[in-house]
C-alpha cells in the first residue's frame, strides 16, 4: 500500500482532520516528555529547546506528513516546487523592512483598545497574558555574544518562518482553496482566493493568543498570504517572515549591547515617531503595488 497520496481521494474535511490528529499525536507526548525532564522551573536553554521542539511538532512535521498522505504532489500543493529570483527576494526583504515601523504603529494603536466595563475582568486577563508573553520573548531573545545571537536567529526567525509559513500559508491557505499555486498566479485574484488569504491571516493571528497584537499580526499574515498569491512560491512569505523576526531579534541584541538606546528601534514608528509609521505604511503600500505590477508581468509556467 502506497502512503504518498493515499488519502488524495478524500475530501478536504478528512485532510484537515488528519492534519489536526497528527498535531495532537505529536504534541502531547513531546510536551509530557519535556515537562518530565525540565520540571516546573526550566532554564532559558530549556525554554529555547522547547520553542524549537514546538515548531517542529506543531507546525512542520504534522503538515509535511499530512500533505504527503493527502496529496499526490505534496511539494506542489505546499508551493515549494518553484523558487523566487534574486530581484524578487530583494523586493520581499525591502518591503518587509519598509513596513516594520508601520507595524509598530499599528501595534501601539491596538494596545490602546479598551473593552467595555462589563468585560473588565477579561481585559485584565488579556493584559496579564500580554505581559507574560512579552516577558517570555524578552527572556528568549537575550544574547550576550554573537553565537547567542545566531542561536536566537535560528529559534526565533528561521524556524518560525519555515514552520508557520508551511503550516498557515502553504497548508491552511492551500486547504481553503483545495489547490496549489496555480489559482494564485493571475493579475486579478478570484474572490475565493481573497477569502482564503484573510481567513488564514485571522487564524494566524488568533492562534498567537495575543489580543493586543491581533490587528497588526493579522495584517502581516494577509501580506504574507498575498506574497504567496503573487509569486506562487512559499519561499516569498518564508523570506518575509524571517526578515520581520530577524529585524526584531537584531534590534533586541543591539539594545542589549548598548549599541542603541533601549527600545529605540523596537518602538520606531510609534509614540513621538508616529509620523515615521505613517510614512512607512504609505511607502510600503506603494512598494507593494509596484511589486504586484512587476509580478503580474512575470511569465507563468
C-alpha positions in Angstrom: 0.0 0.0 0.0 1.4 3.4 -1.0 1.5 6.1 1.6 2.1 9.1 -0.6 -1.3 10.4 -1.7 -3.1 7.5 0.0 -5.9 9.9 1.0 -6.0 12.0 -2.1 -9.5 10.8 -3.0 -10.9 12.1 0.3 -12.5 15.5 0.8 -10.9 18.5 2.5 -12.6 17.8 5.8 -10.7 14.5 6.0 -7.5 16.2 5.2 -7.9 18.7 7.9 -8.9 16.0 10.4 -5.7 14.1 9.5 -3.6 17.2 10.0 -5.1 18.1 13.4 -4.9 14.5 14.5 -1.1 14.4 13.7 -0.6 17.7 15.6 -2.3 16.2 18.7 -0.4 12.9 18.4 3.0 14.6 18.1 2.5 17.5 20.5 1.1 15.8 23.6 3.9 13.2 24.1 6.5 15.9 23.3 5.1 18.2 26.0 4.9 15.4 28.6 8.5 14.3 27.9 9.7 17.9 28.1 7.9 18.7 31.4 9.2 15.5 32.9 12.8 16.5 32.1 12.7 20.3 32.6 10.3 20.5 35.5 8.3 23.5 36.6 11.1 26.0 36.6 13.0 25.4 33.4 16.2 27.3 32.4 16.5 29.6 29.5 18.2 26.9 27.5 15.4 24.5 28.2 12.8 27.1 27.1 14.7 27.7 23.8 14.8 23.9 23.3 11.0 23.7 23.9 10.5 26.6 21.4 12.4 24.8 18.7 10.7 21.5 19.5 7.2 23.1 19.4 7.9 24.5 16.0 8.8 21.0 14.7 6.0 19.0 16.3 3.2 21.6 15.9 3.9 23.3 12.6 6.5 21.4 10.5 6.2 17.7 10.8 2.4 17.3 11.0 1.8 19.5 7.9 4.5 17.7 5.9 3.2 14.3 6.8 -0.5 15.2 6.3 0.3 16.7 2.9 2.3 13.6 2.0 -0.7 11.4 2.9 -3.4 13.5 1.4 -1.9 14.9 -1.9 -0.2 13.2 -4.9 2.2 16.1 -5.3 2.8 17.5 -1.8 5.6 19.8 -2.9 3.4 21.4 -5.4 0.5 21.7 -3.0 2.7 23.5 -0.5 4.0 25.8 -3.2 7.6 24.6 -2.7 8.0 23.5 -6.3 9.2 26.8 -7.6 11.7 29.3 -6.2 12.0 33.1 -6.4 14.6 35.1 -8.3 17.1 37.4 -6.6 15.2 40.5 -7.6 12.0 39.2 -6.2 13.8 38.2 -3.0 15.4 41.6 -2.6 12.0 43.3 -3.1 10.4 41.0 -0.5 13.1 41.9 2.1 12.8 45.6 1.3 9.1 45.5 1.5 9.2 43.8 4.9 11.7 46.3 6.3 9.8 49.3 5.0 6.6 48.1 6.6 8.3 47.5 10.0 7.7 51.0 11.5 4.1 50.9 10.3 3.6 47.6 12.1 5.0 49.1 15.2 2.5 52.0 14.9 -0.4 49.6 14.4 0.7 47.6 17.4 0.7 50.6 19.6 -2.8 51.6 18.4 -4.0 48.0 19.0 -2.7 48.3 22.6 -5.0 51.3 23.2 -8.1 49.2 22.7 -10.3 49.5 25.8 -13.1 46.9 26.4 -16.5 47.7 27.9 -16.7 47.8 31.7 -18.6 44.5 31.9 -15.5 42.9 30.3 -13.1 44.4 32.7 -12.1 41.0 34.1 -11.4 39.7 30.6 -9.4 42.8 29.8 -7.2 42.4 32.9 -6.6 38.7 32.0 -5.7 39.6 28.4 -3.3 42.3 29.6 -1.7 39.9 32.0 -1.2 37.3 29.2 0.3 40.0 27.0 2.8 40.9 29.7 3.7 37.3 30.3 4.2 36.8 26.5 6.4 39.9 26.3 8.4 38.8 29.3 9.0 35.3 27.8 10.0 36.9 24.4 12.5 39.2 26.2 13.9 36.2 28.1 14.3 34.1 24.9 15.8 37.0 23.0 18.6 37.6 25.5 22.1 37.1 23.9 25.5 38.3 25.2 27.5 37.1 22.3 27.5 36.5 18.5 26.9 32.8 18.9 24.0 33.5 21.2 22.6 35.9 18.6 22.9 33.2 15.9 21.1 30.7 18.1 18.3 33.2 18.7 18.0 33.9 15.0 17.6 30.2 14.3 15.0 29.7 17.0 13.1 32.9 16.7 13.4 33.7 13.0 14.5 30.7 10.9 12.3 28.0 12.5 9.1 30.2 12.8 9.5 31.4 9.2 9.7 27.8 8.0 7.2 26.2 10.3 4.4 28.9 10.5 4.5 29.6 6.7 4.5 25.9 5.9 1.5 25.5 8.2 -0.6 28.6 7.5 0.2 29.9 4.0 1.4 26.6 2.5 -1.1 24.3 4.3 -4.1 26.2 5.6 -4.4 28.7 2.8 -4.0 25.8 0.2 -6.6 23.7 2.0 -9.1 26.5 1.8 -8.5 26.7 -1.9 -8.2 22.9 -2.3 -5.4 23.5 -4.7 -1.8 24.6 -5.2 -0.1 27.8 -6.6 -1.9 27.8 -10.0 -5.1 29.6 -8.8 -3.0 32.4 -7.3 -0.9 33.4 -10.2 -3.2 35.7 -12.1 -3.2 39.5 -12.3 -6.7 39.6 -10.8 -7.3 37.2 -7.9 -10.6 35.4 -7.5 -12.9 36.3 -4.6 -12.3 32.8 -3.1 -8.5 33.5 -3.0 -9.0 36.7 -1.1 -11.2 34.8 1.4 -8.6 32.1 1.8 -5.9 34.8 2.5 -7.9 36.7 5.1 -9.3 33.6 6.9 -5.8 32.2 7.1 -4.5 35.6 8.4 -7.2 35.7 11.1 -6.3 32.2 12.2 -2.6 33.0 12.1 -3.1 36.0 14.4 -5.7 34.4 16.7 -3.5 31.3 17.4 -0.8 33.5 18.8 -3.2 34.2 21.6 -2.2 37.9 21.9 -5.3 40.1 21.7 -3.3 43.4 21.9 -1.3 42.4 18.9 -4.2 40.8 16.9 -4.7 43.5 14.3 -1.1 44.1 13.2 -0.4 40.4 13.2 -3.5 39.7 11.1 -2.4 42.4 8.6 1.1 40.9 8.5 -0.5 37.5 7.9 -2.5 38.9 5.0 0.6 40.5 3.5 2.4 37.1 3.7 -0.6 35.4 2.1 -0.6 37.9 -0.8 3.1 37.4 -1.3 2.3 33.7 -1.9 -0.5 34.7 -4.3 1.6 36.9 -6.5 4.7 34.8 -6.6 3.2 31.3 -6.4 6.1 30.3 -4.2 6.1 29.7 -0.4 9.7 30.9 -0.3 8.5 34.5 -0.6 6.4 34.6 2.6 9.0 32.5 4.3 11.7 35.1 3.5 9.4 38.0 4.6 8.6 36.2 7.9 12.3 35.6 8.5 13.2 39.2 7.8 10.4 40.5 10.1 11.5 38.3 13.0 15.3 38.7 12.3 14.9 42.5 12.5 13.2 42.2 15.9 15.9 39.8 17.2 18.7 42.1 15.8 17.2 45.2 17.4 16.9 43.4 20.8 20.6 42.4 20.6 21.8 45.8 19.7 19.8 47.4 22.5 21.2 44.8 25.0 24.7 45.5 23.9 24.2 49.3 24.3 24.6 50.0 20.6 21.3 51.9 20.5 19.1 53.4 23.3 16.8 50.9 24.9 13.6 50.1 22.8 14.5 52.9 20.3 14.4 50.6 17.3 11.6 48.4 18.7 9.3 51.4 19.0 10.3 53.2 15.8 7.2 54.4 14.1 5.1 54.8 17.3 4.9 57.4 20.1 6.8 60.6 19.1 7.9 58.9 15.9 4.4 58.1 14.8 4.9 60.1 11.6 7.6 57.5 10.6 5.0 54.8 11.0 2.6 56.7 8.7 5.3 57.2 6.1 6.1 53.5 6.4 2.6 52.4 5.7 2.2 54.7 2.7 5.6 53.9 1.3 5.1 50.2 1.9 1.7 50.3 0.2 3.2 52.0 -2.9 6.1 49.4 -2.9 3.6 46.6 -2.6 1.6 48.0 -5.6 4.8 48.1 -7.7 5.7 44.6 -6.5 2.3 43.3 -7.7 2.7 45.1 -11.0 6.1 43.5 -11.5 4.9 40.0 -10.6 1.9 40.3 -12.9 4.3 40.8 -15.8 6.4 37.7 -15.0 5.8 34.8 -17.4 3.9 32.0 -15.7 4.8 28.3 -16.1 
